[in-house]
């Protein structure tokens, strides 16, 4: 819907007049399209582009929209020429037509950034289309909730690329969209899998070594409450007679179960042994087969969609009716930005850790020292809080709390589990001379 900052309707009409002079048929359809296309455009953006170029840009995108057959996205990467595309740009232009889906624009932009390509301008508009029985577009309008078909139109201008590189860039972007489609297509199934696993855990005896069953159930509910972006799932079978009471993992084999993979972890139709697990030293196998019900850590893989960061790994152990460890349910994804904004007390598992740390400190509830220590816990990175044990966290938070009372720069080196397979050292730099207990430390 247009607003006071949008391009003026009079100018859109002028652009439409120029563009329709190039259109041999579907002039009325194109006129509806161009108004839907440019009404949300910010006038400041439009001021930098001539009416003729805006007309050509819309016409080229309209051509892609008409060519879209609802099966595969339309994607063009070009160095436009006025005599061919009716518009000109000193930048290379990317135009995409695809059905609207989550993370599409994010994925395109992060893929370009990963290639070291500067993005100068991005314009994304969602439109609703109507089609006849033959699949031909009969009407285009701005997106609204009652529409049955929403299309995402992306116009992106990037640093100039040589013509010989355009096809490779197009193929790379199409591959990223294909990957996104796999993830989005399997999203509901991945959520359903976690719901089934949650129900299974509630019906079996589980070891309460790290977390209570009640807190585990609450955490899985929290994950399902839009705090986790599901990117992949796979089930694994553990063989070798490993009993929880007798942890001797040297003879264990881990198998990826055929046809269990979803999203980024889609794979073989047959069971396949995990060679990477077999190559692990005994100590790391021991870590992976500890009698914990679940583990949240960092994957060694960077997410190919939405955010270019290391993915989060959620492993849930699978037990038989006698409490024997027999496998693992594995999810990869991303904690949402909202998850990182919550206090520790609002996040299951972390709130239990925080309560245990406060109990170890034996501070009077409600006092200054109590609130200061709780504040320190809340300022720790959420990833480290998930991965480190209470025994590892307690000296960290108590040390930081004590350092805040000193009039000096202080460095505290601490060891924390940064992922399932490794440990990393990080340093807190605390400036306490001018800050109260609400001061923050910097993580290096």
VEXLO-918947 format. One record per residue: x, y, z of N, C-alpha, C in turn; residue in one letter. Coordinates in steps of 0.2 Angstrom, whole numbers, plus 5000, padded with zeros to 4 digits. Each point is the difference from the previous one (the first is absolute). Last residue first. Example, Ala and Ser with C-alpha at 12.3 -4.5 7.8 and 13.67 -1.06 7.14 Angstrom:
REM VEXLO-918947
506449895035500450065001499650055003s
500249725000499650065000500450065000a
END
This chain:
REM VEXLO-918947
518049435116500450004995500049934996x
498250165017500349934998500550004994x
499150185020500149994993500349944999x
498450105021500649984998500049994992x
498450175017500149944995500749994999x
498550125021500450014995500149944996x
498750045020499649994994500550014994x
500650035023500049934998499649994994x
501250225000499749975006499949924998x
502050184991499349974999499849965006x
502150124996499550054999499349975000x
502049875003500150065004499550055000x
500249774988499650015006500150075004x
500449844976500150075003499650015006x
500849774986499550035005500350075002x
500249794981500450065002499550045004x
500349724993499650065002500450065002x
500549774984500250055005499550055001x
500349724990499750074999500250055006x
500549734987500250055005499750074998x
499249744994500350064997500150055006x
499549724992499950055005500450064998x
498749774987500650045002499950055005x
498349844989500749974999500650045003x
497650075000500049935003500749975000x
499950265002499649964996500149935002x
500850185012499850044995499649964995x
500850005027499849954995499750044994x
501850115018499349984999499949964994x
501850135018500049954996499249984999x
501450245007499649945002499949954994x
501450245010500049954995499649945003x
500150285005499849935003500049954994x
500950275007499949954995499949935003x
499850285006500249935002499849964994x
500550275009499849964994500249935002x
499350175020500549984995499749974994x
499250055024500150064996500649984995x
498149835012500750025000500150064995x
498049865003500150055006500750035001x
499249844983499750064999500050055006x
500949784999500450054997499750064999x
498849825010500650035004500450054997x
498449894987499650045005500550035005x
500849844984499850074997499750045005x
500549795007500650034999499950074997x
498249855003500250035006500650045000x
499249894981499650055002500250035006x
501249824992500150054995499550065003x
500149795012500650055001500050064995x
498149854997500150035006500650045002x
499649864980499750075000500150045006x
500649774997500550044996499750075000x
498749845011500749995003500550054996x
497849964991500050055006500750005003x
500149954974499749975006499950055006x
500150064973500449985005499649985006x
499050064979500549944999500449995006x
498250174999499749944998500649945000x
500750225004499549985006499749934998x
501350114983500449985006499649975005x
498850114983500349944998500549965005x
499050225004499549945001500349934998x
501550215010499749984994499649945000x
500250165021500449954997499749984993x
499050155017500450034995500549954996x
498549945018499650024994500450044995x
501049935020499849944997499650024993x
500650175015500649974997499849944996x
498450095014500150054994500649974996x
499549905020499549984995500150044994x
501450055018500249944997499549974995x
499450205012500650014996500349944996x
498249995016499850034993500650014996x
500449925022499649954996499850034993x
501150145015500549954997499649954996x
498750165012500450034995500549954996x
497849905012500550055002500450024994x
498249834999499850075000500550055002x
500449755009499650024994499750075001x
502449915010499350015002499650034994x
502049834996499950075001499350015002x
501449804992499750005007499950085002x
500949874980500350065002499850015007x
499249824988500749995002500350065003x
497850014991500049965006500749995003x
499750114979499850045006500049965007x
500449894980500550045001499950045006x
498249874992500649965004500650045001x
498250104988499849995007500549965004x
500450044977500050065004499849995007x
499749824985500750015001500150075005x
497949964992500249945005500750015002x
499150144983499850025007500249955005x
500549954978500450055002499850025007x
498649844991500749975000500550065003x
497850104990500149945003500749974999x
499350264999500249944996500149945004x
499550225009499549994995500149944995x
501650095017499449985004499449984995x
502050114992500149935001499449975004x
499550204984500449995005500149925002x
499650104975499649985006500549995006x
500650044976499850065004499649995006x
500849834984500650045003499850065004x
498349884988500349955005500650045004x
499050104981499650015006500349965006x
500849974978500350065003499650025007x
500149744992499850074997500350065004x
501249754996499650045005499750074997x
500649794984500350075002499550025006x
500849744989499650064998500350065003x
499949715000500450054999499650064998x
499749745013499750064996500650054999x
499649725007500450064999499750054996x
499749775016499750044996500350064999x
500949745008500050085001499550034994x
500649745014500150044994499950085002x
499949815016500149964994500050044993x
500249985030500150044994500149964994x
498549935022500749994996500050044995x
498149975016500550055001500749994997x
498049864998500349995006500650055001x
498550004981499650005006500349995006x
501550114981499549955000499650005006x
501250224989500149945004499449954999x
501450234989499549954999500149955005x
500850274999500249935000499449965000x
500550244989499649975005500149935000x
501250254990500049935001499649975005x
500550234985499649985005499949925000x
501550234990499949935000499649985006x
500550244984499949965007499849934999x
501550164982499449975002500049975007x
501650204990500049935001499349985003x
499950214983500349985007500149935001x
498850174983500749974999500449995006x
497250014995500650045003500649964999x
498049954986499850055005500650045003x
500749774988499450044999499950055006x
501749834998500050024993499450054999x
501549945023499450004997500050034993x
502149885011499750065000499350004996x
501449805015499850034994499750075000x
500849855018500650034997499850034993x
498350005022500349964995500650034997x
499150045026500150024993500249954995x
498449955022500650034999500150034993x
498349865019500050054996500750034999x
498749765009500650045000499950064995x
498649795016500150044994500650045001x
499649825014499449994996500150054994x
502049885014499650065000499549994995x
501949855008499349995001499650065000x
502349974985499850015007499349995001x
501349994979499649945003499950015007x
501450154988499449994996499549955002x
502150035011499650065000499450004997x
501549824997499850005007499550065001x
501249994980499549965000499649995007x
502050134999499450034997499449964999x
502049905009499750055004499450044997x
501349844987499549975006499750055004x
500750084975500349965006499549985005x
499250024974500150045006500449965005x
499249924979500750035000500250045006x
497849904995500549955001500750025001x
498250154994500049985007500549945002x
499850084978500350065004500049985007x
499049864984500749995000500350055005x
497649894999500350065001500750005000x
498249834987500450015006500350075000x
497649934989500750014998500450025006x
497549904989500450015006500750014998x
498350054980500249955004500450025007x
499150154983499449965002500249945004x
501450244999499949944997499449965002x
499950265005500649964998499849934997x
499450275013499749944995500649964998x
500150205015500349935001499649954996x
499450234999500750004998500349935002x
497549985000500350074999500749994998x
499249785010499650054998500450074999x
500349705004500250075000499550054997x
499949755003499850045006500250084999x
500549804985499350034999499850045006x
501949845006499850014993499350035000x
501750025021499549964998499750024993x
502550015012499550054997499449954997x
501849925019499849994993499450064999x
502349925017499450054999499849994993x
501549845019499950034993499450045000x
501949905020499350024998500050024992x
501849925017499749964995499350024997x
501250135017500549984995499749964994x
499050105022499850014993500549984994x
499149975026500649984997499950004993x
498750055024500150044994500749974997x
498049915017500749984998500250044994x
497850035009500450005006500849984999x
498450024982500150075003500449995006x
500349834980499550015005500250075003x
500549874975500250055005499450015005x
500449854980499849985007500250055005x
500250014975500649985004499949985007x
498750184981500149935001500749995003x
498050204993500749995004500049925001x
498750184982499949945004500749995003x
498650234990500649965000499849945005x
498750214984500049965006500649954999x
499450274992500149934998500049965006x
499550274989499949955005500249934997x
500050304996500249934998499849955006x
499550245000500450004993500149924998x
498450175018500249944998500349994993x
499850205020499949994993500349934998x
499150115024500549964997499849994993x
498650105017500750025002500649974996x
497449975000500350054995500750035003x
498749825011499750075001500450054996x
500849785003499450004996499650064999x
501849985016500349994993499450004995x
499449995022500350074999500350004993x
499249795008499450054999500350074998x
501649855007499849984993499350044999x
500950035021500450034995499849984993x
498849915019499950084999500550034995x
500249775005499450014997499950074999x
501849955012500149984994499450014995x
499950045024500350054996500249984993x
499049845014499550064999500450054996x
501349825006499549984994499550064999x
502450065011499449965002499649994994x
502750024998499450045000499449965002x
502349915000500150074999499450055001x
499949765005500750025001500150075000x
498149834999499950075001500750025003x
499049794983500550025005499950085001x
497849854993500650044997500550015005x
497749844992500450025006500750034997x
497650024986500649965002500450025006x
498150124988499749935002500649955002x
500350234992499650015006499749935002x
501450034981500450015006499550005006x
499049984979500349945001500450015007x
498950194991499649955003500349945002x
501350164989499850025006499549955004x
500649964978500649985004499850035007x
498550054983500049935001500549985005x
500050224993499449995004500049935002x
501750064985500150025007499449995004x
499749964978500549955002500150025008x
498750154987499649945002500549945003x
501050194991499650025006499649945003x
501149984979500550005006499750025006x
498650004981500249935002500550005006x
499450204990499449985004500249935002x
501650104986499950035006499549975004x
500849964977500049955005499950035007x
500050134980499649954999500049955005x
501550185001499350025001499549944999x
502349954996499950025007499350025001x
500649974978500049935003499950015008x
500250194986499349974999500049935004x
502050135000499550035004499349964999x
501849944986500149985007499550025005x
499950084978499849935000500149975007x
500850224996499350005000499749935001x
502350034996499850025007499350005001x
500849954979500249955004499850015007x
499850174984499549954999500149945005x
501750174999499450025004499449954999x
502049954988500150005008499450025003x
500050014977499949935002500150005008x
500350214990499349984999499949935003x
502250084998499650035005499349985000x
501349934982500249965007499750035006x
499650114979499749935000500249975006x
501050214996499350005002499749945000x
502350064994499949985007499249995001x
501050094980500249935000499849975007x
499750244996499549964996500149925001x
501050175019500149994993499549954997x
499450165021500349934998500150004993x
499450215020500149974993500449944999x
498650065023500750024996500049974993x
497550005008500749985004500650034996x
497150005004500550034996500749995004x
497349894999500650015003500550034996x
497249935003500550044996500650025004x
497849815002500650035003500450044994x
497449895007500450034995500650045003x
498049805007500650045002500450024994x
497349915004500650004997500550055002x
497649865008500450065001500749994996x
497349905001500649994997500450065001x
497849985008500249935000500749994997x
498750225013500249974994500349935001x
499150155017499649954997500249974994x
501350175013499949935003499649964997x
501450174986499550015005499849935003x
501850154981499849955004499550015005x
500050134976500449995006499849955005x
499549964974499850055005500550005006x
499249894973500650015005499850065005x
498949814980499950065004500650005005x
499849834983499450054998500050065004x
501849794992499850055005499550044997x
500349744994500250064998499850065005x
499549755000500650025004500250074998x
498149884992500649984996500650025004x
497850055008500149935000500649984996x
500250245010499449974997500149925000x
500950195018500249974994499449964997x
501050215018499449964999500249974993x
501550125021499949994993499449955000x
501550185018499549954999499849994993x
502450105012499350014997499649945000x
502350135012499649945000499350024996x
502750105000499350015000499649935000x
502750125004499649945000499250025001x
502750104994499350025000499649935000x
502750115003499649945000499350035001x
502750094994499350015001499649945000x
502450005000499950075000499350025002x
501949795005499350014998499850085001x
502449844996499650055004499350014997x
501749775002499650054995499650055004x
501349805007500450065000499750054995x
499249785007500450004994500450064999x
498449975018500549955000500549994994x
498250155000500550035005500549945001x
498249954987500450054997500550025004x
498549865010500449964995500450054996x
498550095015500649975004500449964995x
498050104992500550055002500649975003x
498249864994500350034994500650045002x
498649915017500549954997500350034994x
498450135011500649995004500549964997x
497950024989500450064999500749995004x
498449835003500250014993500550054999x
498749925021500850004999500250014993x
497549905003500550035005500750014998x
498150014981500249955005500550035005x
498350044975500350035007500149955005x
500349964973499450005005500350025007x
501250094979499949945003499450005005x
501850144982499349995001499949935003x
502250204995499749945002499350005001x
502450144991499250005000499849935001x
502450165000499749945001499350015001x
502250144989499350005003499849935000x
502450164999499749944998499350005004x
501050244995500149945005499749944996x
499850224992500749995000500249945004x
497750044985500350015007500849995000x
497550034983500750005001500250015007x
497749924983500350045005500749995001x
498749904983499650065001500250035007x
500949804988499549995006499750065002x
501450004980499849935001499550005005x
501150204996499749984993499849935000x
501050105020499450044998499749974994x
501449845016500250054995499350044997x
501149845023499550024995500250064996x
501049785012500250075000499650034995x
499349785016500250034993500350075001x
498749765010500550045002500350034994x
497649875009500450034995500650045003x
497949805005500650045003500450024994x
497549865009500350044994500650045003x
499049775011500050075000500350034994x
498649775000500650025002500150085000x
497849904998500449945002500750025002x
498150154992499949975007500449945001x
500350144981499449954999499949975006x
501150244989500049965005499449955000x
500450184985500349944998500049955006x
499250225002499649964996500249944998x
501350145014499449985003499649964995x
501950104991500249945004499449975004x
499750204988500149954995500249935004x
499850205013499349984997500149944996x
501950115006499749965006499449974998x
500950154985500449945000499849955006x
499050224998499849964995500449935000x
500550165016499449975001499849964995x
501950124997500149955006499449975001x
499950174984500449944998500149955005x
499150215007499549974995500349934997x
501450145013499449975005499549964995x
501650134989500349945003499649965005x
499250214990500249954995500349945003x
499650185014499449974998500149944995x
502150065016499650034995499349974999x
501550005023499949964994499650044995x
500550065023500749994997499949964993x
498150055014500350074998500749994996x
498749825011499850014994500350074997x
500449935022500349954996499950024993x
498950135016500750015000500449964996x
497749965003500150054996500850024999x
499049755006500250075004500250054995x
498349794994500750024999500150075004x
497949864997500450005007500750034999x
498550004980499750045006500449995007x
500649894978500350065002499750045006x
499149794990500849995000500350065003x
497749994995500149965006500849995001x
499350124981499850045006500149955007x
500449914979500550055001499850045006x
498649824992500649985003500550065002x
497950044989499949985007500749985003x
500150054978499950065003499949995008x
500249824984500650035002500050065004x
498149904992500349955005500650045002x
498950104982499750015006500349965006x
500949974978500150065003499750025007x
500349804984499950005007500250065003x
501149984976499349975003500050005008x
501850104988499649994994499349985002x
502050155012499649945001499550004994x
501550185005500449954997499649935000x
499150215008500250014993500449944997x
499450025023499549974996500150014993x
501550105016500149925000499449974995x
500050245005500649984996500049934999x
498250075013500050034993500649984996x
500149965023499549954997499950024992x
501250155015500449944998499649954996x
498850185008500550024995500449944998x
498649975018499650014993500550024995x
500950005021499849934998499750004993x
500350205011500649984997499949934997x
498250105012500150034994500649984996x
499649925022499649974995500150034993x
502050015018499350034999499649964994x
501849895018500050044994499350024998x
500549965026500049964994500050054994x
499850065023500750004998500049964993x
497950035012500350074998500750004998x
498749774996499950055006500450064997x
498849754990500450064999500050045007x
499749734998499650065000500450065000x
END
